[in-house]
Amino acid sequence: MGELTDKIKGTVKEALGEAKQHSNDPETRAEGTMDKLDGKIDKAKGSVKGAFGDKI
């Protein structure tokens, strides 16, 4: 995947995680927290790929 793809994927995961965090179910809130973190990781991965020119 390229830089832009990873950043978009991360943004979507963060948004879905944020939505899940507003649930009344504690398990869904915990899942939202993990989704949000996973999204931040994907965005960071995209930034690293951008810095290295998608060669990693």
mmCIF file of the N, C-alpha and C atoms, coordinates in Angstrom:
data_MODEL
# 
_entry.id   MODEL 
# 
loop_
_atom_site.group_PDB 
_atom_site.id 
_atom_site.type_symbol 
_atom_site.label_atom_id 
_atom_site.label_alt_id 
_atom_site.label_comp_id 
_atom_site.label_asym_id 
_atom_site.label_entity_id 
_atom_site.label_seq_id 
_atom_site.pdbx_PDB_ins_code 
_atom_site.Cartn_x 
_atom_site.Cartn_y 
_atom_site.Cartn_z 
_atom_site.occupancy 
_atom_site.B_iso_or_equiv 
_atom_site.pdbx_formal_charge 
_atom_site.auth_seq_id 
_atom_site.auth_comp_id 
_atom_site.auth_asym_id 
_atom_site.auth_atom_id 
_atom_site.pdbx_PDB_model_num 
ATOM 1   N N  . MET A 1 1  ? 0.828   -1.187 0.000  1.00 0.00 ? 1  MET A N  1 
ATOM 2   C CA . MET A 1 1  ? 0.000   0.000  0.000  1.00 0.00 ? 1  MET A CA 1 
ATOM 3   C C  . MET A 1 1  ? 0.866   1.240  0.000  1.00 0.00 ? 1  MET A C  1 
ATOM 4   N N  . GLY A 1 2  ? 0.337   2.255  -0.567 1.00 0.00 ? 2  GLY A N  1 
ATOM 5   C CA . GLY A 1 2  ? 1.089   3.489  -0.643 1.00 0.00 ? 2  GLY A CA 1 
ATOM 6   C C  . GLY A 1 2  ? 0.806   4.413  0.524  1.00 0.00 ? 2  GLY A C  1 
ATOM 7   N N  . GLU A 1 3  ? 1.497   5.496  0.510  1.00 0.00 ? 3  GLU A N  1 
ATOM 8   C CA . GLU A 1 3  ? 1.389   6.487  1.581  1.00 0.00 ? 3  GLU A CA 1 
ATOM 9   C C  . GLU A 1 3  ? -0.045  6.980  1.741  1.00 0.00 ? 3  GLU A C  1 
ATOM 10  N N  . LEU A 1 4  ? -0.642  7.407  0.655  1.00 0.00 ? 4  LEU A N  1 
ATOM 11  C CA . LEU A 1 4  ? -1.987  7.964  0.706  1.00 0.00 ? 4  LEU A CA 1 
ATOM 12  C C  . LEU A 1 4  ? -3.003  6.922  1.176  1.00 0.00 ? 4  LEU A C  1 
ATOM 13  N N  . THR A 1 5  ? -2.866  5.699  0.701  1.00 0.00 ? 5  THR A N  1 
ATOM 14  C CA . THR A 1 5  ? -3.783  4.622  1.089  1.00 0.00 ? 5  THR A CA 1 
ATOM 15  C C  . THR A 1 5  ? -3.725  4.382  2.593  1.00 0.00 ? 5  THR A C  1 
ATOM 16  N N  . ASP A 1 6  ? -2.526  4.319  3.147  1.00 0.00 ? 6  ASP A N  1 
ATOM 17  C CA . ASP A 1 6  ? -2.370  4.096  4.584  1.00 0.00 ? 6  ASP A CA 1 
ATOM 18  C C  . ASP A 1 6  ? -2.954  5.252  5.388  1.00 0.00 ? 6  ASP A C  1 
ATOM 19  N N  . LYS A 1 7  ? -2.752  6.463  4.924  1.00 0.00 ? 7  LYS A N  1 
ATOM 20  C CA . LYS A 1 7  ? -3.278  7.619  5.647  1.00 0.00 ? 7  LYS A CA 1 
ATOM 21  C C  . LYS A 1 7  ? -4.805  7.643  5.619  1.00 0.00 ? 7  LYS A C  1 
ATOM 22  N N  . ILE A 1 8  ? -5.398  7.302  4.471  1.00 0.00 ? 8  ILE A N  1 
ATOM 23  C CA . ILE A 1 8  ? -6.854  7.266  4.371  1.00 0.00 ? 8  ILE A CA 1 
ATOM 24  C C  . ILE A 1 8  ? -7.417  6.152  5.251  1.00 0.00 ? 8  ILE A C  1 
ATOM 25  N N  . LYS A 1 9  ? -6.795  5.000  5.172  1.00 0.00 ? 9  LYS A N  1 
ATOM 26  C CA . LYS A 1 9  ? -7.214  3.861  5.989  1.00 0.00 ? 9  LYS A CA 1 
ATOM 27  C C  . LYS A 1 9  ? -7.143  4.222  7.477  1.00 0.00 ? 9  LYS A C  1 
ATOM 28  N N  . GLY A 1 10 ? -6.084  4.897  7.880  1.00 0.00 ? 10 GLY A N  1 
ATOM 29  C CA . GLY A 1 10 ? -5.931  5.310  9.270  1.00 0.00 ? 10 GLY A CA 1 
ATOM 30  C C  . GLY A 1 10 ? -6.990  6.311  9.700  1.00 0.00 ? 10 GLY A C  1 
ATOM 31  N N  . THR A 1 11 ? -7.305  7.247  8.828  1.00 0.00 ? 11 THR A N  1 
ATOM 32  C CA . THR A 1 11 ? -8.322  8.247  9.139  1.00 0.00 ? 11 THR A CA 1 
ATOM 33  C C  . THR A 1 11 ? -9.689  7.598  9.321  1.00 0.00 ? 11 THR A C  1 
ATOM 34  N N  . VAL A 1 12 ? -10.014 6.638  8.452  1.00 0.00 ? 12 VAL A N  1 
ATOM 35  C CA . VAL A 1 12 ? -11.296 5.939  8.556  1.00 0.00 ? 12 VAL A CA 1 
ATOM 36  C C  . VAL A 1 12 ? -11.360 5.132  9.853  1.00 0.00 ? 12 VAL A C  1 
ATOM 37  N N  . LYS A 1 13 ? -10.281 4.429  10.182 1.00 0.00 ? 13 LYS A N  1 
ATOM 38  C CA . LYS A 1 13 ? -10.263 3.643  11.416 1.00 0.00 ? 13 LYS A CA 1 
ATOM 39  C C  . LYS A 1 13 ? -10.418 4.542  12.644 1.00 0.00 ? 13 LYS A C  1 
ATOM 40  N N  . GLU A 1 14 ? -9.747  5.688  12.621 1.00 0.00 ? 14 GLU A N  1 
ATOM 41  C CA . GLU A 1 14 ? -9.877  6.622  13.743 1.00 0.00 ? 14 GLU A CA 1 
ATOM 42  C C  . GLU A 1 14 ? -11.310 7.107  13.896 1.00 0.00 ? 14 GLU A C  1 
ATOM 43  N N  . ALA A 1 15 ? -11.962 7.429  12.790 1.00 0.00 ? 15 ALA A N  1 
ATOM 44  C CA . ALA A 1 15 ? -13.345 7.916  12.834 1.00 0.00 ? 15 ALA A CA 1 
ATOM 45  C C  . ALA A 1 15 ? -14.291 6.831  13.357 1.00 0.00 ? 15 ALA A C  1 
ATOM 46  N N  . LEU A 1 16 ? -14.120 5.609  12.876 1.00 0.00 ? 16 LEU A N  1 
ATOM 47  C CA . LEU A 1 16 ? -14.961 4.512  13.357 1.00 0.00 ? 16 LEU A CA 1 
ATOM 48  C C  . LEU A 1 16 ? -14.711 4.239  14.837 1.00 0.00 ? 16 LEU A C  1 
ATOM 49  N N  . GLY A 1 17 ? -13.454 4.307  15.241 1.00 0.00 ? 17 GLY A N  1 
ATOM 50  C CA . GLY A 1 17 ? -13.119 4.113  16.648 1.00 0.00 ? 17 GLY A CA 1 
ATOM 51  C C  . GLY A 1 17 ? -13.745 5.183  17.521 1.00 0.00 ? 17 GLY A C  1 
ATOM 52  N N  . GLU A 1 18 ? -13.719 6.408  17.052 1.00 0.00 ? 18 GLU A N  1 
ATOM 53  C CA . GLU A 1 18 ? -14.330 7.520  17.799 1.00 0.00 ? 18 GLU A CA 1 
ATOM 54  C C  . GLU A 1 18 ? -15.826 7.290  17.964 1.00 0.00 ? 18 GLU A C  1 
ATOM 55  N N  . ALA A 1 19 ? -16.481 6.829  16.907 1.00 0.00 ? 19 ALA A N  1 
ATOM 56  C CA . ALA A 1 19 ? -17.917 6.556  16.973 1.00 0.00 ? 19 ALA A CA 1 
ATOM 57  C C  . ALA A 1 19 ? -18.214 5.435  17.966 1.00 0.00 ? 19 ALA A C  1 
ATOM 58  N N  . LYS A 1 20 ? -17.394 4.393  17.957 1.00 0.00 ? 20 LYS A N  1 
ATOM 59  C CA . LYS A 1 20 ? -17.601 3.272  18.871 1.00 0.00 ? 20 LYS A CA 1 
ATOM 60  C C  . LYS A 1 20 ? -17.393 3.683  20.325 1.00 0.00 ? 20 LYS A C  1 
ATOM 61  N N  . GLN A 1 21 ? -16.553 4.659  20.564 1.00 0.00 ? 21 GLN A N  1 
ATOM 62  C CA . GLN A 1 21 ? -16.281 5.092  21.931 1.00 0.00 ? 21 GLN A CA 1 
ATOM 63  C C  . GLN A 1 21 ? -17.484 5.765  22.586 1.00 0.00 ? 21 GLN A C  1 
ATOM 64  N N  . HIS A 1 22 ? -18.486 6.129  21.803 1.00 0.00 ? 22 HIS A N  1 
ATOM 65  C CA . HIS A 1 22 ? -19.678 6.770  22.352 1.00 0.00 ? 22 HIS A CA 1 
ATOM 66  C C  . HIS A 1 22 ? -20.794 5.771  22.634 1.00 0.00 ? 22 HIS A C  1 
ATOM 67  N N  . SER A 1 23 ? -20.488 4.486  22.547 1.00 0.00 ? 23 SER A N  1 
ATOM 68  C CA . SER A 1 23 ? -21.462 3.430  22.787 1.00 0.00 ? 23 SER A CA 1 
ATOM 69  C C  . SER A 1 23 ? -21.700 3.263  24.290 1.00 0.00 ? 23 SER A C  1 
ATOM 70  N N  . ASN A 1 24 ? -22.817 2.660  24.630 1.00 0.00 ? 24 ASN A N  1 
ATOM 71  C CA . ASN A 1 24 ? -23.108 2.352  26.033 1.00 0.00 ? 24 ASN A CA 1 
ATOM 72  C C  . ASN A 1 24 ? -22.487 1.035  26.464 1.00 0.00 ? 24 ASN A C  1 
ATOM 73  N N  . ASP A 1 25 ? -22.073 0.232  25.505 1.00 0.00 ? 25 ASP A N  1 
ATOM 74  C CA . ASP A 1 25 ? -21.480 -1.070 25.781 1.00 0.00 ? 25 ASP A CA 1 
ATOM 75  C C  . ASP A 1 25 ? -19.978 -0.914 26.048 1.00 0.00 ? 25 ASP A C  1 
ATOM 76  N N  . PRO A 1 26 ? -19.509 -1.332 27.237 1.00 0.00 ? 26 PRO A N  1 
ATOM 77  C CA . PRO A 1 26 ? -18.080 -1.185 27.555 1.00 0.00 ? 26 PRO A CA 1 
ATOM 78  C C  . PRO A 1 26 ? -17.163 -1.931 26.595 1.00 0.00 ? 26 PRO A C  1 
ATOM 79  N N  . GLU A 1 27 ? -17.610 -3.079 26.098 1.00 0.00 ? 27 GLU A N  1 
ATOM 80  C CA . GLU A 1 27 ? -16.787 -3.850 25.169 1.00 0.00 ? 27 GLU A CA 1 
ATOM 81  C C  . GLU A 1 27 ? -16.627 -3.094 23.837 1.00 0.00 ? 27 GLU A C  1 
ATOM 82  N N  . THR A 1 28 ? -17.691 -2.476 23.382 1.00 0.00 ? 28 THR A N  1 
ATOM 83  C CA . THR A 1 28 ? -17.635 -1.699 22.141 1.00 0.00 ? 28 THR A CA 1 
ATOM 84  C C  . THR A 1 28 ? -16.764 -0.461 22.325 1.00 0.00 ? 28 THR A C  1 
ATOM 85  N N  . ARG A 1 29 ? -16.840 0.162  23.502 1.00 0.00 ? 29 ARG A N  1 
ATOM 86  C CA . ARG A 1 29 ? -15.978 1.331  23.772 1.00 0.00 ? 29 ARG A CA 1 
ATOM 87  C C  . ARG A 1 29 ? -14.511 0.935  23.750 1.00 0.00 ? 29 ARG A C  1 
ATOM 88  N N  . ALA A 1 30 ? -14.197 -0.222 24.330 1.00 0.00 ? 30 ALA A N  1 
ATOM 89  C CA . ALA A 1 30 ? -12.807 -0.699 24.333 1.00 0.00 ? 30 ALA A CA 1 
ATOM 90  C C  . ALA A 1 30 ? -12.347 -0.993 22.901 1.00 0.00 ? 30 ALA A C  1 
ATOM 91  N N  . GLU A 1 31 ? -13.234 -1.580 22.110 1.00 0.00 ? 31 GLU A N  1 
ATOM 92  C CA . GLU A 1 31 ? -12.910 -1.861 20.713 1.00 0.00 ? 31 GLU A CA 1 
ATOM 93  C C  . GLU A 1 31 ? -12.669 -0.551 19.958 1.00 0.00 ? 31 GLU A C  1 
ATOM 94  N N  . GLY A 1 32 ? -13.448 0.470  20.269 1.00 0.00 ? 32 GLY A N  1 
ATOM 95  C CA . GLY A 1 32 ? -13.271 1.779  19.642 1.00 0.00 ? 32 GLY A CA 1 
ATOM 96  C C  . GLY A 1 32 ? -11.921 2.385  19.965 1.00 0.00 ? 32 GLY A C  1 
ATOM 97  N N  . THR A 1 33 ? -11.495 2.218  21.202 1.00 0.00 ? 33 THR A N  1 
ATOM 98  C CA . THR A 1 33 ? -10.184 2.733  21.613 1.00 0.00 ? 33 THR A CA 1 
ATOM 99  C C  . THR A 1 33 ? -9.075  2.051  20.814 1.00 0.00 ? 33 THR A C  1 
ATOM 100 N N  . MET A 1 34 ? -9.192  0.742  20.645 1.00 0.00 ? 34 MET A N  1 
ATOM 101 C CA . MET A 1 34 ? -8.186  0.001  19.885 1.00 0.00 ? 34 MET A CA 1 
ATOM 102 C C  . MET A 1 34 ? -8.227  0.386  18.399 1.00 0.00 ? 34 MET A C  1 
ATOM 103 N N  . ASP A 1 35 ? -9.431  0.565  17.853 1.00 0.00 ? 35 ASP A N  1 
ATOM 104 C CA . ASP A 1 35 ? -9.549  0.974  16.451 1.00 0.00 ? 35 ASP A CA 1 
ATOM 105 C C  . ASP A 1 35 ? -8.914  2.340  16.231 1.00 0.00 ? 35 ASP A C  1 
ATOM 106 N N  . LYS A 1 36 ? -9.143  3.239  17.170 1.00 0.00 ? 36 LYS A N  1 
ATOM 107 C CA . LYS A 1 36 ? -8.583  4.591  17.059 1.00 0.00 ? 36 LYS A CA 1 
ATOM 108 C C  . LYS A 1 36 ? -7.046  4.538  17.087 1.00 0.00 ? 36 LYS A C  1 
ATOM 109 N N  . LEU A 1 37 ? -6.509  3.737  17.984 1.00 0.00 ? 37 LEU A N  1 
ATOM 110 C CA . LEU A 1 37 ? -5.053  3.571  18.075 1.00 0.00 ? 37 LEU A CA 1 
ATOM 111 C C  . LEU A 1 37 ? -4.498  2.934  16.800 1.00 0.00 ? 37 LEU A C  1 
ATOM 112 N N  . ASP A 1 38 ? -5.202  1.929  16.292 1.00 0.00 ? 38 ASP A N  1 
ATOM 113 C CA . ASP A 1 38 ? -4.779  1.272  15.061 1.00 0.00 ? 38 ASP A CA 1 
ATOM 114 C C  . ASP A 1 38 ? -4.776  2.260  13.891 1.00 0.00 ? 38 ASP A C  1 
ATOM 115 N N  . GLY A 1 39 ? -5.747  3.162  13.884 1.00 0.00 ? 39 GLY A N  1 
ATOM 116 C CA . GLY A 1 39 ? -5.797  4.189  12.848 1.00 0.00 ? 39 GLY A CA 1 
ATOM 117 C C  . GLY A 1 39 ? -4.620  5.136  12.920 1.00 0.00 ? 39 GLY A C  1 
ATOM 118 N N  . LYS A 1 40 ? -4.240  5.512  14.132 1.00 0.00 ? 40 LYS A N  1 
ATOM 119 C CA . LYS A 1 40 ? -3.084  6.395  14.299 1.00 0.00 ? 40 LYS A CA 1 
ATOM 120 C C  . LYS A 1 40 ? -1.808  5.706  13.820 1.00 0.00 ? 40 LYS A C  1 
ATOM 121 N N  . ILE A 1 41 ? -1.711  4.409  14.076 1.00 0.00 ? 41 ILE A N  1 
ATOM 122 C CA . ILE A 1 41 ? -0.546  3.642  13.626 1.00 0.00 ? 41 ILE A CA 1 
ATOM 123 C C  . ILE A 1 41 ? -0.499  3.602  12.104 1.00 0.00 ? 41 ILE A C  1 
ATOM 124 N N  . ASP A 1 42 ? -1.661  3.374  11.467 1.00 0.00 ? 42 ASP A N  1 
ATOM 125 C CA . ASP A 1 42 ? -1.702  3.353  10.001 1.00 0.00 ? 42 ASP A CA 1 
ATOM 126 C C  . ASP A 1 42 ? -1.300  4.705  9.415  1.00 0.00 ? 42 ASP A C  1 
ATOM 127 N N  . LYS A 1 43 ? -1.762  5.786  10.028 1.00 0.00 ? 43 LYS A N  1 
ATOM 128 C CA . LYS A 1 43 ? -1.396  7.110  9.535  1.00 0.00 ? 43 LYS A CA 1 
ATOM 129 C C  . LYS A 1 43 ? 0.101   7.351  9.674  1.00 0.00 ? 43 LYS A C  1 
ATOM 130 N N  . ALA A 1 44 ? 0.666   6.910  10.785 1.00 0.00 ? 44 ALA A N  1 
ATOM 131 C CA . ALA A 1 44 ? 2.107   7.065  10.988 1.00 0.00 ? 44 ALA A CA 1 
ATOM 132 C C  . ALA A 1 44 ? 2.879   6.230  9.970  1.00 0.00 ? 44 ALA A C  1 
ATOM 133 N N  . LYS A 1 45 ? 2.385   5.026  9.705  1.00 0.00 ? 45 LYS A N  1 
ATOM 134 C CA . LYS A 1 45 ? 3.024   4.163  8.710  1.00 0.00 ? 45 LYS A CA 1 
ATOM 135 C C  . LYS A 1 45 ? 3.012   4.842  7.339  1.00 0.00 ? 45 LYS A C  1 
ATOM 136 N N  . GLY A 1 46 ? 1.896   5.496  7.016  1.00 0.00 ? 46 GLY A N  1 
ATOM 137 C CA . GLY A 1 46 ? 1.813   6.224  5.752  1.00 0.00 ? 46 GLY A CA 1 
ATOM 138 C C  . GLY A 1 46 ? 2.809   7.358  5.683  1.00 0.00 ? 46 GLY A C  1 
ATOM 139 N N  . SER A 1 47 ? 3.000   8.053  6.796  1.00 0.00 ? 47 SER A N  1 
ATOM 140 C CA . SER A 1 47 ? 3.965   9.151  6.829  1.00 0.00 ? 47 SER A CA 1 
ATOM 141 C C  . SER A 1 47 ? 5.386   8.645  6.624  1.00 0.00 ? 47 SER A C  1 
ATOM 142 N N  . VAL A 1 48 ? 5.696   7.501  7.226  1.00 0.00 ? 48 VAL A N  1 
ATOM 143 C CA . VAL A 1 48 ? 7.029   6.917  7.069  1.00 0.00 ? 48 VAL A CA 1 
ATOM 144 C C  . VAL A 1 48 ? 7.237   6.493  5.616  1.00 0.00 ? 48 VAL A C  1 
ATOM 145 N N  . LYS A 1 49 ? 6.213   5.873  5.034  1.00 0.00 ? 49 LYS A N  1 
ATOM 146 C CA . LYS A 1 49 ? 6.325   5.485  3.626  1.00 0.00 ? 49 LYS A CA 1 
ATOM 147 C C  . LYS A 1 49 ? 6.531   6.700  2.747  1.00 0.00 ? 49 LYS A C  1 
ATOM 148 N N  . GLY A 1 50 ? 5.865   7.792  3.063  1.00 0.00 ? 50 GLY A N  1 
ATOM 149 C CA . GLY A 1 50 ? 6.043   9.018  2.288  1.00 0.00 ? 50 GLY A CA 1 
ATOM 150 C C  . GLY A 1 50 ? 7.457   9.546  2.397  1.00 0.00 ? 50 GLY A C  1 
ATOM 151 N N  . ALA A 1 51 ? 8.031   9.454  3.588  1.00 0.00 ? 51 ALA A N  1 
ATOM 152 C CA . ALA A 1 51 ? 9.393   9.936  3.794  1.00 0.00 ? 51 ALA A CA 1 
ATOM 153 C C  . ALA A 1 51 ? 10.418  9.087  3.039  1.00 0.00 ? 51 ALA A C  1 
ATOM 154 N N  . PHE A 1 52 ? 10.114  7.793  2.888  1.00 0.00 ? 52 PHE A N  1 
ATOM 155 C CA . PHE A 1 52 ? 11.040  6.893  2.211  1.00 0.00 ? 52 PHE A CA 1 
ATOM 156 C C  . PHE A 1 52 ? 10.634  6.602  0.777  1.00 0.00 ? 52 PHE A C  1 
ATOM 157 N N  . GLY A 1 53 ? 9.599   7.266  0.292  1.00 0.00 ? 53 GLY A N  1 
ATOM 158 C CA . GLY A 1 53 ? 9.211   7.091  -1.109 1.00 0.00 ? 53 GLY A CA 1 
ATOM 159 C C  . GLY A 1 53 ? 8.564   5.752  -1.406 1.00 0.00 ? 53 GLY A C  1 
ATOM 160 N N  . ASP A 1 54 ? 7.755   5.219  -0.508 1.00 0.00 ? 54 ASP A N  1 
ATOM 161 C CA . ASP A 1 54 ? 7.015   3.963  -0.722 1.00 0.00 ? 54 ASP A CA 1 
ATOM 162 C C  . ASP A 1 54 ? 7.937   2.766  -0.961 1.00 0.00 ? 54 ASP A C  1 
ATOM 163 N N  . LYS A 1 55 ? 9.192   2.827  -0.571 1.00 0.00 ? 55 LYS A N  1 
ATOM 164 C CA . LYS A 1 55 ? 10.114  1.732  -0.835 1.00 0.00 ? 55 LYS A CA 1 
ATOM 165 C C  . LYS A 1 55 ? 10.148  0.710  0.293  1.00 0.00 ? 55 LYS A C  1 
ATOM 166 N N  . ILE A 1 56 ? 9.361   0.953  1.343  1.00 0.00 ? 56 ILE A N  1 
ATOM 167 C CA . ILE A 1 56 ? 9.351   -0.014 2.444  1.00 0.00 ? 56 ILE A CA 1 
ATOM 168 C C  . ILE A 1 56 ? 8.027   -0.723 2.485  1.00 0.00 ? 56 ILE A C  1 
# 
